[in-house]
């Protein structure tokens, strides 16, 4: 999308010059000839940058500046004048101007200034959106996190995100550790840098050091070229070391040295280079167990856990279940083009009472599936696999989650076909005898 630039100047030659310059630079330009026209346009879409002349026939640019910033707080304003003084530049800056430029100005330099203003405007907008997202997790009209435990996590996240301190995120699988890492990066000054993620458990033992720190050509069999390494890729940004307790102990000792000295030597290399990557680590093991079992070095633990964010399992924060379920429902319904009002009281009770062994990830998958299978205006118990599993448990049959999903799909299809098994089998894409076997296996009453 092109950046929107508003040019406010009474001189037609200046407007023409700026229009040609900015249009050639890939920007979209809207022109105003005086203060009255600008005031009339203040109710419109906020521009990225306003190029505002100081002396207009019906107004003073410095007087207009606070009005523009109140109406468009995220828009950057550049004051342009042919009568520039140092005191005027200081006053313009005090009132919120991004920059002050004296005429005549060099076109190429002015275009660079416009680009810088657009970048700052974009950064402010991104940070505002991210701040709203974080606020929505713990507060606001429709908070996603209502449990005291998760509100405390978000408060800590907001405090430590602007720093470069190492953070350790703990919690069971599926509790949202990667989401928290994303927010830590996105609300930090490193947001413009890369966010590199690596699952330490997925890296082969013999290659993990070269993947992390890089390697020079010929360092080992198969090293046919220099390897950059993930620390190098994360330069200026953030490196997430997921499942750090699965990293080999000898590699952990080398990682500790890197974190202490901020220097990295590639495998087989003779020289080191400085590292500028913030490290976030995560693990689904209990820290006490990992230390006792020798899965995590104690000295490394103290180095990476300057701040620890412990995410409780979903079963221990049931206040968060329904707000998250509704958030997932809105997202997946929009993606599927469905207009769903929410959950029935019975479905809401089923969601809240379930223990969610797969935590938030399982809840998300459950809601996504229900959106696709639901026929009514609201998701009901039969639309939920956990509802099918609960019903099955009451009849004395112990179904797995996948079996519960299959059983619920069969029940729903039999409802849709008014009990016509042949038609239900056709729609399900299975044979009639297979359907009979499944009905018997799951104890479905027809």
Secondary structure as UniProt FT lines:
FT   STRAND          4..8
FT   HELIX           12..24
FT   TURN            25..26
FT   STRAND          28..32
FT   HELIX           35..40
FT   TURN            41..43
FT   STRAND          49..53
FT   STRAND          55..56
FT   TURN            57..58
FT   STRAND          59..60
FT   HELIX           61..71
FT   TURN            73..74
FT   STRAND          76..81
FT   HELIX           86..94
FT   TURN            95..96
FT   STRAND          99..102
FT   HELIX           107..138
FT   TURN            141..142
FT   HELIX           148..161
FT   STRAND          167..170
FT   TURN            173..174
FT   HELIX           177..186
FT   TURN            189..192
FT   STRAND          195..199
FT   HELIX           200..202
FT   TURN            205..207
FT   HELIX           208..213
FT   TURN            217..218
FT   TURN            221..222
FT   HELIX           230..233
FT   TURN            234..236
FT   STRAND          238..242
FT   HELIX           244..246
FT   HELIX           249..261
FT   STRAND          263..264
FT   STRAND          273..274
FT   STRAND          278..283
FT   HELIX           287..292
FT   TURN            293..294
FT   HELIX           298..304
FT   STRAND          307..310
FT   HELIX           314..316
FT   HELIX           319..336
FT   STRAND          342..343
FT   HELIX           345..353
FT   TURN            357..358
FT   HELIX           359..373
FT   STRAND          378..379
FT   HELIX           381..383
FT   HELIX           385..394
FT   TURN            395..396
FT   HELIX           401..416
FT   TURN            417..419
FT   HELIX           421..428
FT   HELIX           432..442
//
